[in-house]
Amino acid sequence: MGARARMLGRLRASASEGAAPVPVDALDQRIDAHYARQRAHNAGTLATQPARIAQFQQMLEAAHAEVVRASVRNWPAELARRLAAAGVKRLLLDTSSAEGAALVDALRAAAAGIEARGYMEPIEAWKSELFESIDAGFTVARSGLAATGTLVVVPDTDAPRTVSLVPPLHVALIHARTLHADLHAAVAAERWRDGMPTNLVMISGPSKTSDIQQTTAYGAHGPRALWVIVVTDDDADNPVDTPAGESATPTNFPQHGAAQ
C-alpha cells in the first residue's frame, strides 16, 4: 500500500470513529458568533464608513501603496492629473465601464497625452506590446476590507487579471460605500455563498518579495506601485486628500526597463 492510500485510510478511519460532522448551518452560526464577539470586543471600531476608510488607508499605506480620497465629481480629473505627472503614456482599462469612460473623458479634457487602451485582443496577439509599452492598468474593485487594507477585484473579459498584474503601476478605484469591516462581513453582505466568481483576486499592496537575506524587493511578481482611489459620495466631506507629508503631485513610478 502506498503512502497516499495509507494516509487516506487513516483519515477515513478517524472520521468514522469520531463525532458526527457539524451541519453547515450550525458551523455558519458558530463563525458568525465568533466575529460578533470580536467586533463587540473592538467596540465597533469599524462600524462607521469614516472609520473604515481611515483604517483601509492606514493599512494600504503601511504596505507602500498610495491612497487618494476623492469625490464622485472630481476623481477623474484628479487621477488624470496624477497619471500625467507620473509620466504615464499608455493606460490599460475597461473603456466600457462607467468609471473607465469617465476617466477616458477626463484624459481627453486634460490633453494629458495619455493613450487609453482597452483589452480587446487575446494576449497572444499583443503580448510584446502589453509587456513593453503599457505603463499602467486601471481597475474598479468590487469591494474592500478595511481591517487589512485589501481590495477585492473580480476580473472579467473586459478587465482580466492581466490589467492589475502586468503594468508596472496598478491604479485601483474603490467606492467607499463598498468597504466592509473585514472578510467575514464582506462574505455575509455580498452573499458569496450564493455564487462565488470563478476568479476573485485580493490585493493588499504592490507586488513584493524577500530573498533569503530578507531584502524586500517590489515588482518581482506584479506591479511595482499601487495607487488606490477611494471615491466617496459627498463633495463637501471629500476634497482631494493627499497623505500627510507627501506632495500633491505623485512621484514618478519606475518606467519599463528601469532597474528595480
C-alpha positions as YAML, in Angstrom:
chain: A
units: angstrom
residues:
- id: 1
  name: MET
  ca: [0.00, 0.00, 0.00]
- id: 2
  name: GLY
  ca: [1.35, 3.40, -0.98]
- id: 3
  name: ALA
  ca: [1.75, 6.40, 1.31]
- id: 4
  name: ARG
  ca: [-1.29, 8.11, -0.18]
- id: 5
  name: ALA
  ca: [-3.53, 5.13, 0.36]
- id: 6
  name: ARG
  ca: [-2.32, 4.73, 3.96]
- id: 7
  name: MET
  ca: [-2.94, 8.39, 4.73]
- id: 8
  name: LEU
  ca: [-6.45, 8.35, 3.24]
- id: 9
  name: GLY
  ca: [-7.20, 5.13, 5.09]
- id: 10
  name: ARG
  ca: [-6.24, 6.70, 8.42]
- id: 11
  name: LEU
  ca: [-8.37, 9.79, 7.67]
- id: 12
  name: ARG
  ca: [-11.40, 7.67, 6.79]
- id: 13
  name: ALA
  ca: [-10.98, 5.55, 9.90]
- id: 14
  name: SER
  ca: [-10.65, 8.62, 12.09]
- id: 15
  name: ALA
  ca: [-13.76, 10.19, 10.53]
- id: 16
  name: SER
  ca: [-15.83, 7.05, 11.09]
- id: 17
  name: GLU
  ca: [-14.74, 6.77, 14.73]
- id: 18
  name: GLY
  ca: [-15.10, 10.44, 15.61]
- id: 19
  name: ALA
  ca: [-18.05, 12.65, 16.32]
- id: 20
  name: ALA
  ca: [-20.72, 13.28, 13.73]
- id: 21
  name: PRO
  ca: [-19.88, 16.13, 11.32]
- id: 22
  name: VAL
  ca: [-21.21, 19.54, 12.25]
- id: 23
  name: PRO
  ca: [-24.07, 20.67, 9.95]
- id: 24
  name: VAL
  ca: [-23.15, 23.57, 7.68]
- id: 25
  name: ASP
  ca: [-25.78, 25.90, 9.16]
- id: 26
  name: ALA
  ca: [-24.52, 25.22, 12.68]
- id: 27
  name: LEU
  ca: [-20.95, 25.87, 11.57]
- id: 28
  name: ASP
  ca: [-22.02, 29.16, 9.99]
- id: 29
  name: GLN
  ca: [-23.68, 30.18, 13.24]
- id: 30
  name: ARG
  ca: [-20.53, 29.42, 15.22]
- id: 31
  name: ILE
  ca: [-18.42, 31.50, 12.80]
- id: 32
  name: ASP
  ca: [-20.94, 34.37, 12.90]
- id: 33
  name: ALA
  ca: [-20.93, 34.30, 16.71]
- id: 34
  name: HIS
  ca: [-17.12, 34.39, 16.80]
- id: 35
  name: TYR
  ca: [-16.95, 37.50, 14.64]
- id: 36
  name: ALA
  ca: [-19.81, 39.15, 16.55]
- id: 37
  name: ARG
  ca: [-17.86, 38.70, 19.80]
- id: 38
  name: GLN
  ca: [-14.70, 40.01, 18.15]
- id: 39
  name: ARG
  ca: [-16.44, 43.16, 16.89]
- id: 40
  name: ALA
  ca: [-18.04, 43.72, 20.30]
- id: 41
  name: HIS
  ca: [-14.60, 43.39, 21.91]
- id: 42
  name: ASN
  ca: [-13.25, 46.00, 19.49]
- id: 43
  name: ALA
  ca: [-16.10, 48.32, 20.50]
- id: 44
  name: GLY
  ca: [-17.32, 48.66, 16.92]
- id: 45
  name: THR
  ca: [-14.19, 50.50, 15.79]
- id: 46
  name: LEU
  ca: [-15.04, 49.87, 12.11]
- id: 47
  name: ALA
  ca: [-18.79, 50.38, 12.44]
- id: 48
  name: THR
  ca: [-18.88, 53.69, 10.52]
- id: 49
  name: GLN
  ca: [-17.80, 54.48, 6.98]
- id: 50
  name: PRO
  ca: [-15.25, 57.16, 8.03]
- id: 51
  name: ALA
  ca: [-13.63, 54.67, 10.41]
- id: 52
  name: ARG
  ca: [-13.46, 52.01, 7.69]
- id: 53
  name: ILE
  ca: [-11.93, 54.47, 5.23]
- id: 54
  name: ALA
  ca: [-9.30, 55.58, 7.76]
- id: 55
  name: GLN
  ca: [-8.32, 52.00, 8.63]
- id: 56
  name: PHE
  ca: [-8.31, 50.97, 4.97]
- id: 57
  name: GLN
  ca: [-5.98, 53.84, 4.10]
- id: 58
  name: GLN
  ca: [-3.69, 53.21, 7.05]
- id: 59
  name: MET
  ca: [-3.20, 49.55, 6.20]
- id: 60
  name: LEU
  ca: [-2.60, 50.19, 2.49]
- id: 61
  name: GLU
  ca: [-0.08, 52.94, 3.15]
- id: 62
  name: ALA
  ca: [1.74, 50.64, 5.58]
- id: 63
  name: ALA
  ca: [2.11, 48.24, 2.62]
- id: 64
  name: HIS
  ca: [3.64, 51.02, 0.45]
- id: 65
  name: ALA
  ca: [0.51, 51.81, -1.55]
- id: 66
  name: GLU
  ca: [-0.58, 55.39, -2.23]
- id: 67
  name: VAL
  ca: [-4.16, 56.22, -1.25]
- id: 68
  name: VAL
  ca: [-6.11, 59.23, -2.52]
- id: 69
  name: ARG
  ca: [-9.60, 60.16, -1.38]
- id: 70
  name: ALA
  ca: [-11.77, 61.99, -3.89]
- id: 71
  name: SER
  ca: [-15.42, 62.68, -4.59]
- id: 72
  name: VAL
  ca: [-17.57, 61.23, -7.33]
- id: 73
  name: ARG
  ca: [-17.33, 64.58, -9.10]
- id: 74
  name: ASN
  ca: [-13.59, 65.20, -9.01]
- id: 75
  name: TRP
  ca: [-11.84, 61.85, -9.07]
- id: 76
  name: PRO
  ca: [-11.50, 61.52, -12.90]
- id: 77
  name: ALA
  ca: [-9.78, 64.90, -13.33]
- id: 78
  name: GLU
  ca: [-7.57, 64.38, -10.29]
- id: 79
  name: LEU
  ca: [-6.47, 60.94, -11.46]
- id: 80
  name: ALA
  ca: [-5.81, 62.24, -14.99]
- id: 81
  name: ARG
  ca: [-3.56, 64.91, -13.48]
- id: 82
  name: ARG
  ca: [-1.67, 62.42, -11.35]
- id: 83
  name: LEU
  ca: [-1.16, 60.00, -14.23]
- id: 84
  name: ALA
  ca: [0.25, 62.77, -16.40]
- id: 85
  name: ALA
  ca: [2.52, 63.97, -13.59]
- id: 86
  name: ALA
  ca: [3.85, 60.42, -13.14]
- id: 87
  name: GLY
  ca: [4.79, 60.17, -16.81]
- id: 88
  name: VAL
  ca: [2.19, 57.60, -17.83]
- id: 89
  name: LYS
  ca: [1.80, 57.44, -21.61]
- id: 90
  name: ARG
  ca: [-0.34, 54.33, -22.15]
- id: 91
  name: LEU
  ca: [-3.11, 53.23, -19.82]
- id: 92
  name: LEU
  ca: [-4.90, 49.87, -19.96]
- id: 93
  name: LEU
  ca: [-8.51, 49.89, -18.75]
- id: 94
  name: ASP
  ca: [-12.07, 48.74, -19.40]
- id: 95
  name: THR
  ca: [-13.41, 51.58, -21.55]
- id: 96
  name: SER
  ca: [-16.94, 50.11, -21.46]
- id: 97
  name: SER
  ca: [-17.37, 50.58, -17.70]
- id: 98
  name: ALA
  ca: [-18.82, 53.82, -16.31]
- id: 99
  name: GLU
  ca: [-15.61, 54.56, -14.40]
- id: 100
  name: GLY
  ca: [-13.41, 53.75, -17.39]
- id: 101
  name: ALA
  ca: [-15.45, 56.01, -19.67]
- id: 102
  name: ALA
  ca: [-15.29, 58.86, -17.13]
- id: 103
  name: LEU
  ca: [-11.51, 58.54, -16.90]
- id: 104
  name: VAL
  ca: [-11.12, 58.49, -20.69]
- id: 105
  name: ASP
  ca: [-13.17, 61.70, -20.92]
- id: 106
  name: ALA
  ca: [-11.01, 63.32, -18.23]
- id: 107
  name: LEU
  ca: [-7.80, 62.34, -20.03]
- id: 108
  name: ARG
  ca: [-9.10, 63.92, -23.23]
- id: 109
  name: ALA
  ca: [-10.22, 67.08, -21.45]
- id: 110
  name: ALA
  ca: [-6.85, 67.42, -19.76]
- id: 111
  name: ALA
  ca: [-4.98, 66.92, -23.05]
- id: 112
  name: ALA
  ca: [-2.59, 64.81, -21.00]
- id: 113
  name: GLY
  ca: [-1.21, 62.91, -23.99]
- id: 114
  name: ILE
  ca: [-2.13, 59.59, -22.40]
- id: 115
  name: GLU
  ca: [-3.43, 56.85, -24.68]
- id: 116
  name: ALA
  ca: [-6.27, 54.82, -23.15]
- id: 117
  name: ARG
  ca: [-6.32, 51.25, -24.45]
- id: 118
  name: GLY
  ca: [-8.96, 48.61, -23.90]
- id: 119
  name: TYR
  ca: [-8.24, 44.90, -23.54]
- id: 120
  name: MET
  ca: [-9.79, 43.80, -26.81]
- id: 121
  name: GLU
  ca: [-7.47, 41.08, -28.18]
- id: 122
  name: PRO
  ca: [-6.20, 37.70, -26.98]
- id: 123
  name: ILE
  ca: [-2.94, 38.14, -25.11]
- id: 124
  name: GLU
  ca: [-1.08, 36.13, -27.76]
- id: 125
  name: ALA
  ca: [-1.85, 38.84, -30.33]
- id: 126
  name: TRP
  ca: [-0.20, 41.68, -28.41]
- id: 127
  name: LYS
  ca: [1.96, 40.19, -25.66]
- id: 128
  name: SER
  ca: [5.07, 42.19, -26.59]
- id: 129
  name: GLU
  ca: [3.12, 45.45, -26.68]
- id: 130
  name: LEU
  ca: [1.45, 44.68, -23.35]
- id: 131
  name: PHE
  ca: [4.67, 43.89, -21.50]
- id: 132
  name: GLU
  ca: [6.84, 46.54, -23.14]
- id: 133
  name: SER
  ca: [4.72, 49.65, -23.61]
- id: 134
  name: ILE
  ca: [1.74, 49.69, -21.22]
- id: 135
  name: ASP
  ca: [2.63, 51.94, -18.27]
- id: 136
  name: ALA
  ca: [-0.40, 51.49, -16.02]
- id: 137
  name: GLY
  ca: [-3.55, 49.43, -15.57]
- id: 138
  name: PHE
  ca: [-6.82, 50.78, -14.15]
- id: 139
  name: THR
  ca: [-9.37, 48.55, -12.43]
- id: 140
  name: VAL
  ca: [-12.51, 49.04, -10.34]
- id: 141
  name: ALA
  ca: [-12.66, 46.96, -7.17]
- id: 142
  name: ARG
  ca: [-15.84, 45.12, -6.30]
- id: 143
  name: SER
  ca: [-15.32, 45.94, -2.61]
- id: 144
  name: GLY
  ca: [-12.67, 46.29, 0.08]
- id: 145
  name: LEU
  ca: [-11.73, 45.00, 3.54]
- id: 146
  name: ALA
  ca: [-10.93, 47.81, 5.95]
- id: 147
  name: ALA
  ca: [-9.25, 45.69, 8.62]
- id: 148
  name: THR
  ca: [-6.47, 44.55, 6.30]
- id: 149
  name: GLY
  ca: [-6.46, 47.22, 3.59]
- id: 150
  name: THR
  ca: [-7.48, 44.71, 0.94]
- id: 151
  name: LEU
  ca: [-9.06, 45.27, -2.47]
- id: 152
  name: VAL
  ca: [-11.48, 42.63, -3.74]
- id: 153
  name: VAL
  ca: [-11.27, 42.54, -7.54]
- id: 154
  name: VAL
  ca: [-13.34, 40.30, -9.81]
- id: 155
  name: PRO
  ca: [-11.68, 40.12, -13.24]
- id: 156
  name: ASP
  ca: [-13.78, 39.61, -16.37]
- id: 157
  name: THR
  ca: [-13.27, 39.54, -20.13]
- id: 158
  name: ASP
  ca: [-13.10, 43.35, -20.39]
- id: 159
  name: ALA
  ca: [-10.72, 43.72, -17.44]
- id: 160
  name: PRO
  ca: [-8.91, 40.42, -16.91]
- id: 161
  name: ARG
  ca: [-6.36, 39.75, -14.18]
- id: 162
  name: THR
  ca: [-3.65, 40.92, -16.58]
- id: 163
  name: VAL
  ca: [-4.76, 44.55, -16.16]
- id: 164
  name: SER
  ca: [-3.79, 44.58, -12.48]
- id: 165
  name: LEU
  ca: [-0.84, 42.22, -12.79]
- id: 166
  name: VAL
  ca: [1.34, 43.18, -15.77]
- id: 167
  name: PRO
  ca: [1.72, 47.00, -15.92]
- id: 168
  name: PRO
  ca: [4.29, 48.49, -13.51]
- id: 169
  name: LEU
  ca: [1.60, 50.73, -11.99]
- id: 170
  name: HIS
  ca: [-1.80, 49.44, -10.89]
- id: 171
  name: VAL
  ca: [-4.46, 52.08, -10.23]
- id: 172
  name: ALA
  ca: [-7.50, 50.70, -8.40]
- id: 173
  name: LEU
  ca: [-10.69, 52.65, -7.81]
- id: 174
  name: ILE
  ca: [-12.97, 51.67, -4.97]
- id: 175
  name: HIS
  ca: [-16.26, 53.22, -3.90]
- id: 176
  name: ALA
  ca: [-16.24, 53.92, -0.15]
- id: 177
  name: ARG
  ca: [-19.74, 52.53, 0.24]
- id: 178
  name: THR
  ca: [-18.40, 49.07, -0.70]
- id: 179
  name: LEU
  ca: [-15.88, 48.96, 2.17]
- id: 180
  name: HIS
  ca: [-16.56, 46.19, 4.69]
- id: 181
  name: ALA
  ca: [-15.07, 45.87, 8.15]
- id: 182
  name: ASP
  ca: [-13.41, 42.53, 7.39]
- id: 183
  name: LEU
  ca: [-13.57, 39.42, 5.20]
- id: 184
  name: HIS
  ca: [-16.38, 37.85, 7.19]
- id: 185
  name: ALA
  ca: [-18.51, 40.98, 6.81]
- id: 186
  name: ALA
  ca: [-17.86, 41.05, 3.05]
- id: 187
  name: VAL
  ca: [-18.75, 37.38, 2.62]
- id: 188
  name: ALA
  ca: [-22.00, 37.85, 4.51]
- id: 189
  name: ALA
  ca: [-23.08, 41.18, 2.99]
- id: 190
  name: GLU
  ca: [-22.29, 40.16, -0.60]
- id: 191
  name: ARG
  ca: [-23.65, 36.62, -0.09]
- id: 192
  name: TRP
  ca: [-20.62, 34.88, -1.54]
- id: 193
  name: ARG
  ca: [-22.15, 31.53, -0.62]
- id: 194
  name: ASP
  ca: [-24.81, 32.10, -3.31]
- id: 195
  name: GLY
  ca: [-22.26, 32.14, -6.12]
- id: 196
  name: MET
  ca: [-18.53, 32.65, -5.91]
- id: 197
  name: PRO
  ca: [-16.93, 34.13, -9.03]
- id: 198
  name: THR
  ca: [-14.53, 31.83, -10.85]
- id: 199
  name: ASN
  ca: [-11.65, 34.30, -10.39]
- id: 200
  name: LEU
  ca: [-11.63, 36.54, -7.34]
- id: 201
  name: VAL
  ca: [-8.44, 38.45, -6.54]
- id: 202
  name: MET
  ca: [-7.49, 40.09, -3.23]
- id: 203
  name: ILE
  ca: [-4.82, 42.80, -3.33]
- id: 204
  name: SER
  ca: [-3.26, 44.36, -0.23]
- id: 205
  name: GLY
  ca: [-0.41, 46.38, -1.76]
- id: 206
  name: PRO
  ca: [2.09, 46.39, -4.61]
- id: 207
  name: SER
  ca: [3.85, 43.16, -5.52]
- id: 208
  name: LYS
  ca: [6.76, 42.38, -3.20]
- id: 209
  name: THR
  ca: [9.02, 39.51, -2.22]
- id: 210
  name: SER
  ca: [12.04, 38.89, 0.01]
- id: 211
  name: ASP
  ca: [15.03, 36.70, -0.68]
- id: 212
  name: ILE
  ca: [16.81, 34.51, 1.86]
- id: 213
  name: GLN
  ca: [18.52, 37.63, 3.26]
- id: 214
  name: GLN
  ca: [15.09, 39.20, 3.90]
- id: 215
  name: THR
  ca: [15.72, 42.04, 1.45]
- id: 216
  name: THR
  ca: [12.34, 43.31, 0.26]
- id: 217
  name: ALA
  ca: [12.00, 43.94, -3.48]
- id: 218
  name: TYR
  ca: [8.92, 45.42, -5.13]
- id: 219
  name: GLY
  ca: [7.58, 44.41, -8.52]
- id: 220
  name: ALA
  ca: [9.07, 40.93, -8.74]
- id: 221
  name: HIS
  ca: [5.75, 39.24, -9.49]
- id: 222
  name: GLY
  ca: [3.46, 42.14, -10.40]
- id: 223
  name: PRO
  ca: [3.16, 45.94, -10.30]
- id: 224
  name: ARG
  ca: [5.85, 47.91, -8.51]
- id: 225
  name: ALA
  ca: [3.40, 50.61, -7.46]
- id: 226
  name: LEU
  ca: [-0.24, 50.65, -6.36]
- id: 227
  name: TRP
  ca: [-2.48, 53.71, -6.25]
- id: 228
  name: VAL
  ca: [-5.91, 53.35, -4.64]
- id: 229
  name: ILE
  ca: [-8.56, 55.99, -5.36]
- id: 230
  name: VAL
  ca: [-11.25, 55.91, -2.64]
- id: 231
  name: VAL
  ca: [-14.36, 57.54, -4.09]
- id: 232
  name: THR
  ca: [-16.89, 58.96, -1.68]
- id: 233
  name: ASP
  ca: [-20.30, 60.45, -2.39]
- id: 234
  name: ASP
  ca: [-20.19, 63.83, -0.69]
- id: 235
  name: ASP
  ca: [-18.08, 66.60, -2.25]
- id: 236
  name: ALA
  ca: [-18.12, 68.69, 0.92]
- id: 237
  name: ASP
  ca: [-16.62, 65.95, 3.04]
- id: 238
  name: ASN
  ca: [-14.25, 64.64, 0.41]
- id: 239
  name: PRO
  ca: [-11.83, 67.11, -1.11]
- id: 240
  name: VAL
  ca: [-8.87, 65.55, -2.84]
- id: 241
  name: ASP
  ca: [-6.88, 64.17, 0.07]
- id: 242
  name: THR
  ca: [-3.12, 63.73, -0.11]
- id: 243
  name: PRO
  ca: [-1.48, 61.67, 2.68]
- id: 244
  name: ALA
  ca: [0.36, 63.76, 5.26]
- id: 245
  name: GLY
  ca: [3.94, 64.52, 4.38]
- id: 246
  name: GLU
  ca: [3.50, 63.82, 0.67]
- id: 247
  name: SER
  ca: [3.43, 66.15, -2.30]
- id: 248
  name: ALA
  ca: [0.16, 66.66, -4.12]
- id: 249
  name: THR
  ca: [1.99, 65.54, -7.26]
- id: 250
  name: PRO
  ca: [2.90, 61.84, -7.17]
- id: 251
  name: THR
  ca: [6.45, 60.76, -7.69]
- id: 252
  name: ASN
  ca: [7.23, 59.03, -10.98]
- id: 253
  name: PHE
  ca: [6.87, 55.28, -10.90]
- id: 254
  name: PRO
  ca: [9.59, 53.02, -12.42]
- id: 255
  name: GLN
  ca: [9.26, 53.01, -16.20]
- id: 256
  name: HIS
  ca: [9.67, 49.96, -18.44]
- id: 257
  name: GLY
  ca: [13.27, 48.86, -18.49]
- id: 258
  name: ALA
  ca: [14.19, 50.73, -15.33]
- id: 259
  name: ALA
  ca: [16.13, 48.98, -12.63]
- id: 260
  name: GLN
  ca: [14.01, 47.57, -9.83]
...
